[in-house]
Amino acid sequence: MINNQFILNKFGFLGADFSNELNRHAIITDIKAKTEIVREGQKNKFVPFLIKGSIRVFTLNDGRELIYYYIRENDSCMMTFSSIFTDYVSRIYAVAEEDSEVMLIPVSVVHEWLIKFPQINRLFYSEYEKRFSDIMNMVNDAVFHRLDKRVLNYVRQQISITGNNPIKLTHREIASHLGTSREVISRVLKKMENEGELVQKKEGISINELVKKF
């Protein structure tokens, strides 16, 4: 049986009949960190729900990433869900940021549930609101903030996701996620370190204002 607490947190409002359906159709799988889950152009066969871990959702342009949002525990990928109403083709990439546990629901079953359990739409509307907010924050960050602010926000975000401060991040990894070059990121990080906003050492990058919280 699927973790009862996960069912209660995510689907409890749908009742016992839905829980039975969930246990009948859901597939639980473990995904190692850095594993690609879905890629652009791939046919979506499942709607994923993250039980634990984190997943990065992004697009690629000339080899550079544009991060849309991160899926956190108990969340789902709404861009995958939306594709089941059109051509089932993924328009995003999704990669596990850390070792993760995922529940997969076949898209054909989700279609049936939308009719059989109409209240499930409340869940998907809530997920859409979260993801829309994430994407708006991403756009505002990219358009209105200087690169040093974007770097600081990115490092903060990774610390929040993993709970690690310092956190292991390479300059190339940050550059890829923010759509710039490693050399530029190295200069920005050095400047921020000189200004006392963060510290770089062999254990990783730490943000001074967050050190006491971890």
N, C-alpha and C positions, 0 to 999 in steps of 0.2 A: 504493500500500500504506500502511496505517496505520503511524504512527511505531513502529518495531520496539522501541524501548526502552520505550515505553508498554505494548505487548503483553507484553513480557518481565516488566516490573514487576508488572503486574496479573493477567495470565492465563497466564504461562509454565508454571505447574504443571499446566495442563490439556493441554499437548502440542500437536504440530503440527497434528493434525486440527482442533482447536478454533481455532487461529490461522487456518487456511484458511477456516473458517466465519465467523470474525469479519471477515476481509477481504472476504468475499462479501456480508455483510448490513449491516455498520456504515456509518453516515452520519456524516461529519465536517463540522462547521460552526463558523464563527466567530461569536461573539455580542458585540456592543458593550456597553460598560459602561452600566449603568442600564436595560438591555433586560429586559422581562418575558418569562420563558421559559414559565411556566405559571401559571394562576390557579385559585383555588378554584372548583369546579363544572365545570371543563373536563375533557373526556375525555382520558385519557392514551393516546397512541399509541406512545410510546417510553419506554424506560428510559435515562436519561442517565448518562454517565460523564465526569467532568471531566478533561481532559488537562492544561490549564493555565488559570490564572485563579482566580476564587473566585465562589461563588454564595450568596446569602442566602436561607434558607428560613424562611418566617414565616406567621402568620395575621393577619387583621385583625378588630378588634372596635371598632365605632363610629369607624372611621377611624384607630385606633391599632394599631400593630404589636406583635405578640408574636413575637420571634425564637425559632425552635426550634433552629436550628444553621446553621453555614456549611459548605458543601461545598468542600473543598480539592482540590488537584491529586491525581489518581489515585483520588478518592472518587466515590461514587454517591449519589443521593437515595433513601434507603430508603423514605420515605413514598410516593414515586412507585412504587417496586417493589412495595410491599405492596398498592397499589390494583389490580394486575393479577389478584389472586386474588379480588376482589369485583366491584365494578361499574365499574372502570377510571376512576372519577371522582376528580379531584384534590381533596384536602382542605387543600391548602396553596397559597401563592404562592411562586414562585421568581424571583429577579431577579439578573442578573449584577452583581456588585460592581465588577468591572473587566473590561476586554477579555478574553474567555475563548475557549478552544477546547474544544468538547464533542463527544463521540462518542455518537450516538444508536442504540439497538438497538430495532427494532420489538418490541412486547410479544408478538406471536405467535411470534416467533423465540425470545424468552426462555423462553416456555412449552416450546417444543421442546427447548431446551438443558437445561432442568431434568431432562428425561427422558433425553436422549441423553448428557449429560455431568453425571451426578449429583454429581461432585466440585465443581461450580460452587457448590453449596450452602455449601461452606466459605467462599467469598468473601462470599456474602450474609450468613452468620452473623457474620462479622467486621465487615461494614459495619453490621449492626444493633447490635452491641456498641458501636461508636464513636458512633453516633447516639444510642443510649439514654443513654450517658454524657454526651453534649453536652446532651441535654434535661434530665437530672437536674441538671447544673450550672446550667442556666438557671433551673430551678425553685428551687433553693437560693438562687441569687443574688436572685431576685425576692422570695422569702418571708423570707429571713433577713438580707439585707444592706440597709443604709441606702442612700438614693439616691446619696450621694456615692461610696460604694464601688462601686455599680453603674456609675456614670458612669466611674470610673477603670478598672474592668474592661473596659468597652466600648471606651474609647480604647486601652487596651493591646491588646485583641483586634484592632482595626483596624490598629494599628501592626504587629502580628505578621503579619497577612494581607498588607499592602501592602509592608512593609519600609520605610515612610516615617515618620520622626520628626524634625521635626513632620509632622503629617498634616492634610490639609484636611478639616475636618468643620464643618458649620454647626450652630448651636444648635438650629435647627428639625429638622435631620436626627437629631441625638442624641435629641431629645425624642420624635420619631416612633418611633424604634427602641426606646425604653425605656418608651413608653406614658405620657408625661406632657406638660406644656406647655413651650413654648419659654422662657417667662418663668422657670419653675422651674429649668430647666437653666442659664439665664444666671446666676441667683443662685448655684447650686451651683458652677458653674465659677469664678465670681469668688471665692467663699469658698475653694475649693481652690487658686486662684492665690495668694491672700493668705497661705495657709498653706504655700506653697512646694512643693506637690505637682505642679503643672504650670505651663506658661507658654502664654499665648495671644498670638499675634502674627499679622501679615498672612499669613505663610507657613503658618500652621496652629497646631494644638495639639501641644505636646511634653510628654512626661513626663520630669521631671528625672532619675529613677533610670535611665532607659533611654538617655539622650543619648549616653553613652560607648560604647554598644554599636552605634551606627549611624554 
